[in-house]
């Protein structure tokens, strides 16, 4: 047998191979260039805000919607993306702004969406362009921040996925987004007038709790279990108020993103026969921990992992109940549906029971489990602080009107946005008196105030740029004896380290209780009744930032303060952001100021 001989030219092949390599490299560079170009292209949204008829809980009412939707459209982005929202106010008789809750607005403080603080209100018929970078992955949302428009339904989800080529520190096969809210049948205009009346007319408890804008009033999905005075809901699934059902496959892991934009209610969420593993809070990773139920306060967000490991021939209740206030609102319910069975099949067991509203030991036990994950995205807290501000939360009276006050000052915002007036030195635009750093040592936080009188003010806490600031939120007895309420506080423009909670009045000896090792990095923190909460943050974001109770009527009644830092470093403020009040009169030319 002859020998087979393969005769080919090595040199031409080598040249062709090199050419192929060069062509692949050039193609890769072009693709990278295109990817970079696309990444720098803003995600553009054109939104029209208007009132419309809707049935969030089976009762037709007027809601504030966006592009005909309630809740508003979900924004989905990647870390590093630029978001551009062109907001058109189609409300006929009132202004509007939108706050991007949890987005720090680095370099764009005018896009924070806080009327009288970061921008002028957007008047009827006007357009405002919000343009900002979402710099970190996480679970966020947006909402109105003028008057009580959040209560009117102006809110939606804002989800930021990790940047390309980045990975989450946990695995999941699918995802659900749950936006929680509360709903009243009385309009927000009625509510605002009642809160500002003498005597005050309180808004009362909500008529319904909503999951993704859907709830049920006057009937129950679980009435057939016999423990409800309500009739069984008759739902086809096509109604605006039909429950948002979570359809899952067996033996998978799902990420459930949960955000609370409630106006009043603190909530507890549970899933029948299933445990949850908590892995994220306010856009920051946590040391994973397992829980049967989850307390969530207004302004907070979480991610939990759910394993669908139960009997797949059954469905399971998801229940949402009120915490921190004596509930007069029924649970919100929906279904975890295993796709191997019909979604219309009712679960075998009754819905999970919400812990008693005043079981604060349960709440504190959950809160104390929340620790930061050791991850490159989460900085460690500075070991010491440069300045400590103690904020006493009290309910007061002013000329017969009921107010909420901080260190005996009830916040009343000025006509000129702080961002413009501070940047351009307009000292007559707001009160130049420094607000109090503390409250009198003899004040008894366990009893109603001896002198309930308060005053209004709009002074600013001027923070040294890049300084470390500690804030002690101190709760106290309200006007009525034996009443101290839960207050979730939200800080704009920053995350803070939540160093700890305590009972009674904060003292120097409580410092040894603070967690400097692995405190959670948050933007919202709760203070429990008659207790304190300690926070630490670095004033590293030039701008003017609200810090306030996230309960809508409490903020409306003055429960907030204003921080400012490095404002002299803010440049190119869009004209429309400060074209009202004294800045509007002073600067009338050009498209940017500064």
ROFIMAR-877573 format. One record per residue (C-alpha): y, x, z. Coordinates in nm, 2 decimals. Layout:
REM ROFIMAR-877573
Y|X|Z
...
REM end
This chain:
REM ROFIMAR-877573
0.00|0.00|0.00
0.34|0.14|-0.10
0.62|0.19|0.16
0.90|-0.06|0.16
1.23|0.11|0.12
1.56|-0.06|0.22
1.84|0.10|0.02
2.19|-0.01|0.10
2.53|0.15|0.11
2.64|0.22|0.47
3.01|0.30|0.39
3.10|-0.03|0.22
2.93|-0.23|0.49
3.12|-0.03|0.76
3.45|-0.11|0.59
3.36|-0.47|0.56
3.26|-0.48|0.93
3.58|-0.32|1.04
3.78|-0.56|0.82
3.59|-0.85|0.99
3.68|-0.72|1.33
4.05|-0.68|1.24
4.05|-1.03|1.10
3.90|-1.17|1.42
4.15|-0.99|1.63
4.44|-1.12|1.42
4.30|-1.47|1.44
4.26|-1.44|1.82
4.62|-1.32|1.85
4.75|-1.62|1.64
4.55|-1.86|1.86
4.69|-1.71|2.18
5.04|-1.73|2.03
4.98|-2.09|1.94
4.84|-2.16|2.29
5.14|-2.00|2.45
5.38|-2.19|2.22
5.21|-2.52|2.30
5.21|-2.44|2.67
5.59|-2.39|2.66
5.63|-2.72|2.48
5.73|-2.98|2.74
5.51|-3.29|2.81
5.76|-3.55|2.70
5.77|-3.91|2.83
6.02|-4.18|2.75
6.04|-4.43|3.03
6.23|-4.76|3.06
6.26|-4.90|3.41
6.30|-5.27|3.45
6.21|-5.57|3.66
5.92|-5.78|3.53
5.68|-6.06|3.64
5.35|-5.94|3.77
5.07|-6.05|4.00
4.98|-5.76|4.23
4.78|-5.97|4.47
4.72|-6.30|4.28
5.07|-6.43|4.35
5.32|-6.39|4.07
5.62|-6.20|4.18
5.89|-5.97|4.04
5.80|-5.60|4.04
5.98|-5.29|3.92
5.78|-5.14|3.64
5.80|-4.86|3.38
5.73|-4.94|3.01
5.59|-5.27|3.11
5.33|-5.12|3.35
5.28|-5.15|3.72
5.21|-4.91|3.87
5.40|-4.68|3.64
5.22|-4.45|3.39
5.02|-4.16|3.53
5.15|-3.82|3.44
4.87|-3.57|3.38
4.96|-3.20|3.34
4.84|-2.85|3.40
4.99|-2.60|3.65
5.27|-2.42|3.47
5.35|-2.71|3.23
5.71|-2.83|3.18
5.74|-3.21|3.23
6.03|-3.39|3.05
6.09|-3.75|3.15
6.37|-3.93|2.97
6.45|-4.22|3.21
6.64|-4.52|3.08
6.77|-4.77|3.34
6.72|-5.12|3.20
6.79|-5.28|3.54
7.08|-5.51|3.49
7.26|-5.48|3.82
7.15|-5.17|4.01
7.11|-4.79|3.97
6.78|-4.60|3.99
6.64|-4.25|4.05
6.29|-4.11|4.07
6.16|-3.85|4.31
5.86|-3.63|4.21
5.69|-3.62|4.54
5.54|-3.28|4.62
5.69|-3.10|4.33
5.91|-2.83|4.47
6.16|-2.82|4.18
6.20|-2.44|4.19
6.51|-2.37|3.98
6.57|-2.74|3.91
6.70|-2.89|4.23
6.90|-3.15|4.04
6.57|-3.30|3.92
6.44|-3.38|4.27
6.55|-3.74|4.22
6.73|-3.81|4.55
7.04|-4.03|4.51
7.35|-3.88|4.68
7.17|-3.56|4.76
7.05|-3.40|4.43
7.20|-3.63|4.18
7.42|-3.93|4.10
7.24|-4.26|4.07
7.15|-4.36|3.71
7.36|-4.66|3.64
7.24|-4.96|3.43
7.22|-4.87|3.07
7.24|-4.49|3.14
6.98|-4.23|3.05
6.89|-3.93|3.27
6.66|-3.64|3.16
6.43|-3.51|3.43
6.30|-3.17|3.32
6.10|-2.95|3.56
5.79|-2.73|3.60
5.48|-2.83|3.78
5.40|-2.50|3.93
5.09|-2.58|4.13
4.77|-2.78|4.08
4.73|-3.08|4.31
4.75|-3.45|4.38
5.10|-3.58|4.37
5.29|-3.90|4.28
5.64|-4.02|4.20
5.85|-4.31|4.33
6.20|-4.46|4.34
6.44|-4.29|4.59
6.73|-4.53|4.59
6.76|-4.82|4.83
6.41|-4.95|4.88
6.29|-4.94|4.52
5.96|-4.79|4.63
5.89|-5.12|4.81
5.97|-5.30|4.48
5.69|-5.12|4.30
5.86|-4.82|4.14
5.58|-4.56|4.17
5.29|-4.39|3.99
5.05|-4.10|4.00
5.13|-3.74|3.91
4.81|-3.53|3.87
4.83|-3.15|3.81
4.51|-2.98|3.70
4.46|-2.60|3.74
4.60|-2.38|3.47
4.38|-2.28|3.18
4.12|-2.02|3.28
4.17|-2.10|3.65
3.90|-2.28|3.86
3.90|-2.50|4.16
3.72|-2.37|4.47
3.48|-2.66|4.45
3.27|-2.83|4.19
3.27|-3.20|4.08
3.13|-3.40|3.79
3.39|-3.67|3.76
3.71|-3.79|3.91
3.90|-4.10|4.03
4.27|-4.14|4.12
4.36|-4.39|4.39
4.72|-4.47|4.46
4.76|-4.68|4.78
5.05|-4.91|4.85
5.16|-5.22|5.05
5.31|-5.53|4.91
5.55|-5.80|5.04
5.63|-6.14|4.88
5.99|-6.12|5.00
6.21|-5.92|4.76
6.34|-5.58|4.86
6.70|-5.72|4.84
6.61|-5.98|5.10
6.45|-5.70|5.31
6.76|-5.47|5.28
7.00|-5.75|5.39
6.78|-5.83|5.68
6.76|-5.47|5.80
7.14|-5.44|5.78
7.21|-5.77|5.96
7.32|-5.83|6.32
7.08|-5.91|6.47
6.83|-5.72|6.25
6.57|-5.92|6.07
6.26|-5.71|6.05
6.06|-5.71|5.72
5.74|-5.79|5.90
5.39|-5.67|5.80
5.29|-5.66|5.43
5.11|-5.95|5.27
4.86|-5.73|5.10
4.74|-5.37|5.06
4.70|-5.25|4.70
4.47|-5.00|4.54
4.61|-4.88|4.21
4.85|-5.18|4.22
4.57|-5.44|4.28
4.50|-5.64|4.59
4.41|-5.99|4.70
4.62|-6.24|4.90
4.48|-6.56|5.05
4.12|-6.48|4.96
3.86|-6.21|5.03
3.61|-6.03|4.81
3.38|-6.03|5.12
3.43|-6.38|5.25
3.06|-6.46|5.21
2.97|-6.24|5.50
3.10|-6.50|5.73
3.34|-6.29|5.93
3.65|-6.39|5.74
3.87|-6.70|5.77
3.96|-6.65|5.40
3.79|-6.81|5.11
3.59|-6.61|4.86
3.81|-6.47|4.57
3.72|-6.62|4.23
3.78|-6.33|4.00
3.67|-6.28|3.63
3.79|-5.91|3.62
4.06|-5.98|3.37
4.33|-6.06|3.63
4.61|-5.82|3.71
4.50|-5.83|4.07
4.12|-5.78|4.00
3.99|-5.48|4.20
3.99|-5.14|4.05
3.61|-5.06|4.06
3.48|-4.70|4.08
3.18|-4.68|3.84
2.95|-4.38|3.92
2.62|-4.23|3.81
2.36|-4.14|4.07
2.32|-3.79|4.21
2.66|-3.67|4.10
2.96|-3.53|4.28
3.30|-3.71|4.23
3.64|-3.60|4.33
3.85|-3.89|4.45
4.22|-3.82|4.46
4.40|-4.04|4.72
4.78|-4.07|4.76
4.97|-4.31|4.98
5.31|-4.44|4.86
5.32|-4.72|5.12
5.66|-4.84|5.25
5.53|-4.91|5.60
5.16|-4.90|5.66
4.95|-4.61|5.78
4.60|-4.65|5.63
4.24|-4.57|5.69
3.99|-4.55|5.40
3.61|-4.56|5.42
3.32|-4.60|5.18
3.01|-4.78|5.29
2.70|-4.56|5.36
2.88|-4.26|5.22
3.04|-3.95|5.38
3.34|-3.78|5.22
3.42|-3.41|5.22
3.80|-3.34|5.24
3.90|-3.05|5.03
4.28|-3.08|4.95
4.59|-3.21|5.11
4.94|-3.24|4.95
4.84|-3.01|4.67
4.69|-2.73|4.89
4.32|-2.64|4.95
4.16|-2.71|5.28
3.85|-2.57|5.46
3.61|-2.84|5.36
3.50|-3.09|5.63
3.29|-3.40|5.63
3.42|-3.74|5.76
3.31|-4.10|5.76
3.67|-4.23|5.71
4.01|-4.09|5.64
4.35|-4.16|5.79
4.64|-4.13|5.54
5.01|-4.18|5.62
5.29|-4.27|5.38
5.37|-3.96|5.17
5.04|-3.79|5.21
4.78|-3.71|4.95
4.42|-3.59|4.97
4.12|-3.50|4.76
3.77|-3.58|4.88
3.43|-3.51|4.73
3.18|-3.79|4.72
2.81|-3.74|4.65
2.64|-4.04|4.50
2.31|-3.99|4.68
2.25|-4.34|4.82
2.03|-4.62|4.69
2.14|-4.66|4.33
2.02|-5.02|4.31
2.30|-5.12|4.54
2.68|-5.13|4.54
2.90|-5.02|4.83
3.23|-5.14|4.97
3.54|-4.92|4.97
3.77|-5.05|5.25
4.13|-4.99|5.33
4.28|-5.10|5.66
4.60|-5.07|5.86
4.64|-4.80|6.13
4.93|-4.74|6.38
5.06|-5.09|6.37
4.89|-5.41|6.50
4.75|-5.53|6.17
4.84|-5.87|6.03
4.73|-5.77|5.68
4.37|-5.81|5.57
4.17|-5.51|5.45
4.20|-5.41|5.08
3.85|-5.40|4.92
3.69|-5.27|4.61
3.35|-5.16|4.50
3.17|-4.83|4.45
2.94|-4.93|4.16
2.63|-4.74|4.07
2.60|-4.78|3.70
2.23|-4.85|3.74
2.32|-5.19|3.88
2.57|-5.47|3.79
2.92|-5.43|3.92
2.92|-5.80|4.00
2.64|-5.76|4.25
2.78|-5.78|4.61
2.69|-5.50|4.85
2.42|-5.58|5.11
2.63|-5.48|5.41
2.98|-5.60|5.52
3.27|-5.37|5.45
3.33|-5.07|5.68
3.53|-5.17|5.99
3.87|-5.00|6.02
3.92|-4.81|6.35
4.13|-5.00|6.60
4.50|-4.97|6.50
4.60|-4.79|6.83
4.30|-4.56|6.85
4.52|-4.25|6.83
4.24|-4.03|6.96
4.05|-4.10|6.64
4.37|-4.02|6.43
4.43|-3.70|6.62
4.07|-3.59|6.59
4.09|-3.62|6.21
4.43|-3.45|6.19
4.31|-3.15|6.40
4.02|-3.09|6.16
4.27|-3.01|5.88
4.29|-2.63|5.83
4.40|-2.42|5.53
4.15|-2.26|5.31
4.18|-1.88|5.28
4.29|-1.89|4.92
4.53|-1.69|4.70
4.75|-2.00|4.64
4.82|-2.06|5.01
5.06|-1.81|5.18
5.02|-1.71|5.55
5.29|-1.82|5.79
5.55|-1.57|5.91
5.46|-1.47|6.27
5.81|-1.56|6.40
6.11|-1.78|6.32
6.48|-1.71|6.28
6.60|-2.05|6.37
6.45|-2.35|6.55
6.58|-2.71|6.51
6.45|-2.98|6.74
6.48|-3.33|6.59
6.46|-3.62|6.84
6.36|-3.95|6.67
6.51|-4.25|6.84
6.59|-4.62|6.78
6.94|-4.71|6.87
7.23|-4.96|6.83
7.57|-4.92|6.67
7.81|-5.21|6.72
7.51|-5.44|6.76
7.33|-5.32|6.44
6.98|-5.15|6.49
6.95|-4.80|6.36
6.71|-4.51|6.36
6.87|-4.18|6.46
6.80|-3.81|6.47
6.96|-3.63|6.77
7.17|-3.95|6.80
7.31|-3.94|6.45
7.20|-4.21|6.19
7.21|-4.07|5.84
7.46|-4.23|5.60
7.47|-4.06|5.26
7.80|-3.98|5.09
7.93|-4.10|4.76
7.93|-3.74|4.61
7.59|-3.57|4.58
7.56|-3.28|4.82
7.43|-3.05|4.55
7.76|-3.07|4.36
8.00|-3.08|4.65
7.84|-2.78|4.83
7.80|-2.58|4.50
8.17|-2.63|4.42
8.32|-2.61|4.77
8.44|-2.97|4.80
8.46|-2.98|5.17
8.61|-3.33|5.20
8.30|-3.48|5.03
8.10|-3.50|5.35
8.12|-3.44|5.73
8.17|-3.06|5.79
8.07|-3.09|6.15
7.74|-2.91|6.22
7.47|-3.16|6.32
7.30|-3.10|6.66
7.02|-2.85|6.68
6.86|-3.01|6.98
6.89|-3.30|7.23
6.99|-3.29|7.60
6.71|-3.15|7.82
6.73|-3.45|8.06
6.65|-3.70|7.80
6.33|-3.89|7.89
6.12|-3.94|7.58
5.88|-4.17|7.76
6.14|-4.44|7.83
6.40|-4.64|7.63
6.73|-4.46|7.60
6.96|-4.51|7.89
7.26|-4.53|7.65
7.13|-4.68|7.33
7.46|-4.63|7.14
7.45|-4.40|6.83
7.69|-4.30|6.55
7.65|-4.24|6.18
7.70|-3.91|6.00
7.62|-3.71|5.69
7.65|-3.35|5.81
7.42|-3.08|5.67
7.19|-2.82|5.83
7.30|-2.51|5.64
7.01|-2.27|5.64
7.03|-1.89|5.58
6.87|-1.82|5.24
6.51|-1.68|5.29
6.52|-1.74|5.66
6.22|-1.88|5.85
6.29|-2.21|6.01
6.09|-2.39|6.27
6.13|-2.77|6.31
6.01|-2.96|6.61
5.98|-3.33|6.54
6.00|-3.50|6.88
5.90|-3.87|6.91
6.03|-4.10|7.19
6.03|-4.45|7.32
6.20|-4.70|7.10
6.45|-4.96|7.23
6.17|-5.18|7.36
5.97|-5.05|7.66
5.63|-4.91|7.59
5.69|-4.88|7.22
5.67|-4.55|7.03
5.59|-4.56|6.66
5.42|-4.34|6.41
5.66|-4.15|6.18
5.54|-3.95|5.87
5.80|-3.70|5.77
5.84|-3.56|5.42
6.02|-3.24|5.33
6.17|-3.21|4.97
6.17|-2.88|4.79
5.92|-2.70|5.01
5.58|-2.69|5.17
5.56|-2.61|5.54
5.29|-2.48|5.77
5.19|-2.76|6.01
5.15|-2.55|6.33
5.03|-2.82|6.56
5.07|-3.14|6.76
5.12|-3.22|7.12
5.18|-3.49|7.38
5.51|-3.57|7.56
5.82|-3.34|7.53
5.79|-3.01|7.36
5.85|-2.71|7.59
5.84|-2.34|7.56
5.49|-2.33|7.71
5.37|-2.53|7.41
5.43|-2.24|7.18
5.09|-2.08|7.28
4.92|-2.39|7.14
5.06|-2.33|6.78
4.81|-2.24|6.51
4.94|-1.93|6.32
4.59|-1.84|6.19
4.51|-2.11|5.94
4.76|-2.40|5.96
4.75|-2.65|5.68
5.02|-2.61|5.41
5.17|-2.95|5.37
5.48|-3.14|5.25
5.43|-3.45|5.48
5.34|-3.45|5.85
5.30|-3.73|6.10
5.44|-3.74|6.46
5.23|-3.96|6.69
5.37|-4.19|6.95
5.53|-4.01|7.25
5.43|-3.67|7.09
5.57|-3.38|6.90
5.48|-3.20|6.57
5.57|-2.84|6.50
5.65|-2.71|6.14
5.75|-2.38|5.99
5.89|-2.31|5.65
6.08|-2.05|5.46
6.42|-2.15|5.31
6.35|-1.99|4.98
6.44|-2.26|4.73
6.81|-2.29|4.64
6.93|-2.64|4.66
7.00|-2.94|4.89
6.69|-3.11|5.03
6.61|-3.43|5.21
6.39|-3.43|5.52
6.31|-3.78|5.63
6.07|-4.04|5.77
5.87|-4.17|5.47
5.86|-4.53|5.61
6.10|-4.70|5.37
6.29|-4.93|5.62
6.32|-4.64|5.87
6.50|-4.42|5.61
6.71|-4.72|5.51
6.82|-4.74|5.87
6.92|-4.38|5.89
6.60|-4.18|5.98
6.66|-3.85|5.80
6.85|-3.52|5.78
6.96|-3.29|5.50
6.90|-2.92|5.46
7.09|-2.68|5.23
7.01|-2.32|5.14
7.12|-2.07|4.87
7.32|-2.33|4.69
7.55|-2.05|4.55
7.25|-1.94|4.35
7.21|-2.27|4.17
7.34|-2.25|3.81
7.36|-2.48|3.50
7.37|-2.81|3.69
7.35|-3.08|3.42
7.68|-3.27|3.41
7.51|-3.61|3.44
7.36|-3.51|3.77
7.69|-3.49|3.94
7.92|-3.70|3.73
8.01|-3.93|4.01
8.23|-3.92|4.32
8.45|-3.62|4.37
8.25|-3.39|4.14
8.28|-3.65|3.86
8.66|-3.65|3.90
8.69|-3.28|3.92
8.47|-3.17|3.63
8.50|-3.37|3.32
8.42|-3.12|3.04
8.11|-2.94|2.92
7.74|-3.03|2.96
7.66|-2.80|3.25
7.84|-2.70|3.56
7.82|-2.36|3.72
REM end
